[in-house]
């Protein structure tokens, strides 16, 4: 199976690198500066692997993993379009839900699947991938949860590659559950500029986290995707931790980088408005993130 990984940042670099390390036929579609760095240094998973990836995209691919930030989605869809054939499967490793409609519009419902990845990873100053915890999980499947004769091949390609991987017949529900988690953690840590451990140690911090989580859960429930027991337990553990847990949005913000404010928090606020759900804490977080983005990039749009 020919695999194209779109993006070689922390997420694409990690999962694509593991696939390459496992002997899969992997090509990366990246911007010229990243391609030059990969050619010079290789793709490095810190302390574990130095790989020599191909960035020469040719023909169409059986499996496309979209591993870009939400604000780069539009350009990524245009760039990858020539590599998507009639039988290709496109799996997103993005946050939020806005990319689903964009993918269906670009490639059709028969090629656009759902996907969820869970990983704590980042790039260091040299551009190397650093895995911050042992969490490295992917779930994927057709958006309608129905059978697809390509699922067996996709599952084989993503299995046994050094990370946890499984097909799902409820991938849209899983995407919503991840969105609730990210909106809660991202809003809490960026609004208060602190880790969850520090928030919970501060006066009123634990109640703040609970209230924020309740807002996100209420939105998902109103939209018909109430988080299930396992997802609620994960959410509770994340917001009540005493560890210095942060969110990727917080880490990007403190480094002065672009943040996925619209896809993770803004869309949640908009969804709340559609269903008449009051979300004052999520709204405050989004306002703060929008101010940050506008002050650095103008209307929240980072430079390409």
N, C-alpha and C positions, 0 to 999 in steps of 0.2 A: 504494500500500500504506500503510495506517494503522499507524504505529509508536508504541508506548507504551514509554517508558524509565522503569523503576521505580528511582528514586534519581538524584540529581544531584550526587553527590560527585565525587571525582577521576575515577573510572572512568565512571560514568553521565554525568557532566557533559562529559567529554571526547568519548566516542564519540557520545552523543546530540547534543552540540553540533556535531560534525563532520557528522552526518547532517542536522541542521537547516541548517547552513551550505551544504550541498550541495543544498538545496531539497526534502528529503524532508518528508513530512507527519508531524511528530514532536510528541508530547505527553509531558510529564513528570508522573509521579505521585510527589509528594514530600510531606513533612510541612509543616504550616502555616508554621513559621518559615522553612524553606528557600524555600517558595513566596513568602513576603513579601519575602525578600531578592532573589529572582530578579525579582520585579516591580519592585523599587526600583532595582537595579543592572544587571539583565540577567544573562545567563549569559556569563561572561567566560573565554575561554581566553587566558591572560596574554600580552600582546604581539601577539596575532594577531586576535582576534575579540571583538566585543561583540554578543550575540544576544538576541533577545526571545522567549523560549520560552513556549509555552502550558502551563498547569498545570490546565486545565479538562478533566478526564477525562469522556468521554461515550461511551456505547455500547460496542461491542466492537472489538478491534483485530486486524489480521492478524498482526502481529509484536510480541511483547512481549520486551523485553530486561530481565532481572532484574539490576540492578547495585547490590545492597545487600551489606552485611557479613553474614557467616553468622549472627551473633547477632540480626540483624533479619529473618531469613528467614521465621519463622513469621508475624509480623505482616504482612510484605509479601505473602505468599501469600494471606492473608485479604483484604487491601486490594485486591489486583489481581483477585481471582476474578470480580467482575462484569464486568470488561473482557475476559475470555477467552471467546471464542465457540467453536462447534463446529469451525471450521476454523483457529483461531488456532494459531500456533507460539510457544512460550515457550522462549527461549534464555537460559541462566544465564551471567552473567559473574562467577561466584563462585569461591572457593577450596575445595580439598578435594573430597570426594565425597558428603558427607552430604545435600546438597541434592537429589541425583538422586531418591532415594526419596521425599522430601517433595514434590517437583514431580509425580512420577508419581501419588502418592496424591491430590494436590490436583486435578490436571488430566487425568490419564489418560496412558497411554504414547503415545497418538496425538498429543498436543499437547506433551508435554514432550520437548524435544530436549537434546542436550549442547552445551556451549560452552566455549571456552577464550579468554581474552584475556590478552595480554602487554603491559603498559605500565608505565612508571615515571612516575607522576604523583601529585600531592598538591594539597590546597587550602591557600591561604595564609590569613592572619588575616582577610582581607576576604571569604573564601569564593570566591575566584577559582581556576580550574583552572590549575595549573602543570605543563606537560609537562617532565619532568626530562631525558629522553633522546629520541632519535628512534624508539625502539621503540613501535609502536602497531599491534597485530596481533590479529585475531579469527579463530577457526576455529569451525565449527558444523556440525551435522548430526544426523540421527535417531540415537537411541541404539543401534539395532540395526544401523546402517550400511547399511540397505537403501534401495531407491528410495522417493521420496515426490514426488508431483506438485506439492507446494508449494515444493520446493527451488529451482526456477528463479526463482520470484518473490522468495523470500528472498535469494537470491544477487544478483539485480538490485538489490534495495533496499540491500544492504550493500556493493555494489561502486561504486568511483569516488567515495567520500565522504571522501577525504583520509586514509584509513588503510588498512593492509593487511588484506585480507579474503579468505577462501576456504572453500568447503565441504569437509567431511571425511567419509570413509566409515569412519574409525577414531577417532571423537571420544572414545569412552570411554578408549581407550589414551592419547590425547593429554592427557586430563584427569588420568590417573594420572601421566603423565610430568611435568606441571606440578606436581602435588602433591608428588612426590619432590623437585623443585627447591625449592619453597617451604618444605617441612618442613626441608630441610637448611639453607638460608640463614636461615630464621626462627629455627631452634633455635640455630645457631652465633652469630648476631649478638645475640640476646637473652640467651643463656646467658653469653656473655663480655662483653656490653655494648660491642661494638666493631664496626667495619666489617670486611669480609673482608680488605681490604688490611692493616689493623692486626693482625688475627689472624694472617695469614700472615707478618707481620714479627716476630712474637713467638716466643720459644722454644717449640717443640712445636705451634705454631699450624697449620702446614700438615698435620701428621699428624692433628691433631684434626679438621680439616675433612674429610680423606679418610675417617677412621673414621666420622664422622657421615653422610657421603654413602653409605658402604657399608651402614650400617644401613638407611637409607631405601630403597636399591635392593634390599636383601634382602627387605624387607617387600613391595614391589611385585612382586618375582619370585615370592615364595611365594603371592601372591594371584592369580597368573596374568597379570600385566601387567609383565613385565620391560621396563625402558626399552630402547628401540632405540638404535642407534649414534649417531644424530644427537642424541637427547636426552641420552645419556651424555656426548657431547662438549660440549654446552651446560652440563651440570652440572659437568664438569671445569673448564671455563673460568670458571664462576662462583665455584667454591670456591678456585681457585688465583690469582685476580686480585690484583694489587698496587694496584688502584684502591680508593678509599674507598666501595666498594659496600655498601649496607645492604639490609635487607628492610623491607617495609611494616609488619610487626609491630614491628620495632625502632624505626622512626620513630614509630609510635603509642605505644609504651611510653615512650620518652624524653619524649614530650609529655604523658604522664599520661592517655592516651586508652584506651578499651577495645581489647583485642587479640583476634584470632581464634584463641586458643590451642586451643580444643577442636576446631575444624574442621580446622586445619592440623597440629597436633602431637598433640593428645590422641587423635584418631581414628586417626592413624598408629600410636600406641602400642597402642591397642586392637586394631587389625588385626594388629599383630605378635603379640600375645598369642593371637589366634585361630589363628595358624599356628605357634606355638612358636618365634618368632624373638626372640632376645635383642637388646634395644635400650637399653642402659644410658644412652647419651648423649641419645637422644631422650627417654627417661623423665626424666632430670635436667632437661632443658630444659622439659618439660611441668610438672614439679613447680614450677620457678621461676616459670613463667608463671601457674600456678594460684594461687600465693601472691600474686603481684602483683595478679591480677584480684580475688581475694577481699578483699585489703586495701583496694582502692579501690571495689569495687562490690558485694561480698557474693556469693559463689558464682559469680563471673565474669559476672554478668548486669548489663550497663550499663543505666542509666535510659533510658526511651523519651522 
